[in-house]
Amino acid sequence: MTKKLTIALAGNPNSGKTTIFNTLTGARQKVGNWPGVTVEKKEGKLKHKDYDLRIVDLPGTYSLTPFSIEEITARDFILNENPDIVISIIDASNLERSLFLAIQILELGHPALFVLNMADVAQAKGIKIDEKKLSQLLGLPVVFTIGNKNKGIDNLVEAAIEEVNRFSKGKKSRDIRYGQEIEGCISKIETGILQSEIDIDGALRWNAIKILEDDKIVKTRFQNLSSQVSKEVFQTAGECRKRIYDLFEDDFEIVLTDDRYGVIAGIAKETISNLATKRIDMSRNIDLVLTDRFLGIPVFIFFIWAMFQLSFSLGAYPMEWIDMAVSALSGSLDKIMPPSMLKDLLLDGVIAGIGSVIIFLPNILILFFCIALFEDTGYMARAAFLMDRVMHTSGLHGKSFIPMLMGFGCTVPAIMATRTLESEKDRILTILMTPFMSCSARLPVYIVLAGSFFAEKAGTVIFGLYFTGIVIAILSGRLLRAVFFKGVEAPFIMELPPYRMPMLKSLLIHMWDRGKMFLKKMGGVILIGSIIIWALSSFPRTISYSVDYDEKINAVKYDYSQRITLAADHETEQLNRQLTLLLKDINNRKEQERVSKSYIGKIGKALEAVFEPIGIGWRASVALVTGFVAKEVVVSTMGVLYGVGNDESEALEKALKNSGMTALSALSMMVFVLLYVPCFATVVTIYRETSAKWAGFNLIYTTMVAWGMSFLVYRTGMMLGFG
Amino acid sequence: MINTHEQEKKQFKRLFQQQGIDRFALRFQVLEAFLKLEHHVTIKDILAQLRQEGLKIDEGFVLNSMELLCRFGFASKIEFHDKETKYEHRHLGLHHDHMVCLQCGSILEFKDEAIEKQQHKVADAYGFHMLQHKMEIYGICSKCMEHRNTIVSLHKAKQGEKLIVKDFDAGKNMQLRISSMGLKIGDLVEIVSAGFGGQVVIAVGENRLVLGKGMAEKIRVQPFDQVRIQNHDDYQEPKDILQASMLLSQMKTGQEGIIRKVSGESVLRRRLLEMGINRGSVIYVEKYAPLKDPIELVIKGYHLSLRVEEAANIFVEKVRFKKM
């Protein structure tokens, strides 16, 4: 009979937790979010002898305070879901700091196991840990592993199962004892809780400590159990806190933290012996170049350049293949299917919509491979170290730099990359600022408009637009920080982990996770979105055209067929060419009228009043509305509406100029395109990564900013006599 | 004084005649000239005095006589730090010490009973039998101090002086060169030696820096005691140049210290503590980021980075340079 066990993995970031998780579960893992928060949850399965093991990777944290979502998520999982055992992954070369979290986890009162990971690194550093002594002192099994070399992993599983069995036979975890004063307080609260007969799942001591630490979450939970008892207990806790404050002139939690480090120092003293005195620190040597005063930033810029180069040049080939496959698919469907509404839906709606998104997949995979490489080697922390000063001016964290930069490529992966940020506030702020980075899909719009109206100055205009985007992003950052994220900024306390050789397996898993997430989540919503946009632009099906185009086409066809039969042989070819051009022109005009009379055209016309003050006519308005699907669509829609077909940019330039559009209104339109919400996929991504509230806010905010700025540009231009 | 001088002369006659020293009359003239002069005199001063009295005695003889006067205890020779040898009257039973101004060369005589007693005590404590002592304090006299600008160029500073760097009176390039040597405004420097062709050797923490004349001229400094007097309220007086306590944000690359206190808002303090920045831990400043913020630190054997503003919440003591 198989038995089921749940194993939770806990540990500091960079402790090699993910590597152990990947080694344990291989590809059999599920990535998702923890309920209600955007912290990534990873789960995997492993079969070991008669056991079915479910392995949950808790978020990497340094402590279990109630100040960050990751920490709350980790401790709630242990308290509420009662895993059979919690495995603390400890960086053996960094025992003291790692024990700080491990001991807090031990205090939760669950069966626990300590894993001294990266034993080889510790050994190279000359650190020798007496694991028997450690095990003796803390009353739990201690196992050595080298995660990236798959050493000791079997031992780890074996020891975990043994420990679970020991607990089922009545073993209790050992308490960590602190100073006399603190212990006095703890036992007072414990007595208070015990008298009340409230059931708190055996985590009595932990709850007592948290109440003394004035932990709001634990206190609220406790209050909900019994308001009467909690009142008395809280009062005792208040007295205790005051007493500690009078004695040590500091808050209870600070005194306890100090004490905890005292306990750890004692443990470290008894178990660690430093062997070698001389050691070579590779990381420090690498940092001599990578974070050098002069070389650091140029090297960083080079890496970023290389990342983009790789993703856009190498990514161009698979993008072409995907494009070819998509058009081949729609081409063959076109042949097979009889004309019907379903065919239109499939071809113009579903395939075109999905095709326009799936084309980014190679880019996304390569970008995330690079990001995983930065993270796994430890370079990401250095990048944040280098750029923090710059990002800090707009109230952001150094790590925001990479997502913001990726925004110049495509906003969707950029927003997904904000997951590297630990603080929720920083993450949301970065997500809201990233859409102002001018993404590559907007470039075709600039090229057409600036090319048509600014000729040789087009380059300067486009550069100015990119620059404006950056300035608006910085200003928005400051504004949003002041309005929504008031209060103290999250402190910038970041570990600079030693450089490590990345494991290809980890990189590929990471890359594939992101790719899968992109495909799955985008797929569903993009599909629906594409269908809606298609419906808007192709309904109503029956339009009363001002001219009977079909009759006109027939008339022309008839006319030419007669002329061709009459004409001499050498003239036939020329006449045929004339016919094709004429037919195309008529078809274009038909499409132009059709779109303008479709729902989306009606929306565009209805919005004319809104766009008129910023100098944008109804045709451009419709283009802007369709641009919500994707920015590239702006150009093709304009092509349709200006009656030149959708793939002739030179003809479009002429048509634009003839339509009476001025340089100023073109500039106004470009500013609008720069600033308004990039695309449907972006809004969906924001929704996925934050909440409907922020996605909605972003939609409204960016559009308002875009309109405001365009208004400013257009009206100022008018006043100065341009236009 | 006159009486003592007469007595000295009598004794001189007796002693010199007893010892049968040659050219007695002439030597007596030297003594008389010496006694007429007050304070500290050089051989040249004595020669001038003799010449004034119409006597032509050669320098070698005067030197020889003065040596004899010293031997018999009528004069004492003082060889002040890098100055010409001087002689002063020696009156038995009367002792005094000297303060020498390095700026104008004037010599002050002083006597302090407390110091005299203390010297005996110190000698006793070491089981040392003291026969005599000589004490000279070098410095700048009150007159010179009045004329002295409180902020001077480094090349004018004297050996042994402790100074605070106030300003760089230099162009961009020179400033870059100075700061690349690790010298910043606010640093406490000690003059190790000065004067070899304007070259100055200074100590900044454990570092020795050799500055050329041109560079030393451009660095404006203020004597450390003056700074101490001016803001003794908020200046944390270092017990020793290498034992300073300061904020973590004031520490320089390559310095190490022991954390004394972590202040600041409760959440931040707790975060810092959790990362191992607790009282008593050794913290080392690995480097500053290229844009001077944040700082990379080494604590408990791992690398950590903090913004300068956060580092300003951490008080560190026993700061010293350390090679890693």
Interface residues (C-beta under 8 A of the other chain):
Chain A: Y62 S63 T65 F67 S93 N94 E96 R97 F100 K125 D251 E253 I254 T257 D258 Y261 S283 R284 D287 T291 D292 R293 F294 G296 I297 A381 F385 L386 D388 R389 V390 H392 G398 V488 P491 F492 I493 M494 E495 L496 P497 P498
Chain B: E265 S266 V267 L268 R269 R270 R271 L272 L273 E274 M275 G276 N278 R279 E286 K287 Y288 A289 P290 L291 K292 D293 P294 E296 K300 G301 Y302 H303 L304 S305 L306 R307 E310 M324
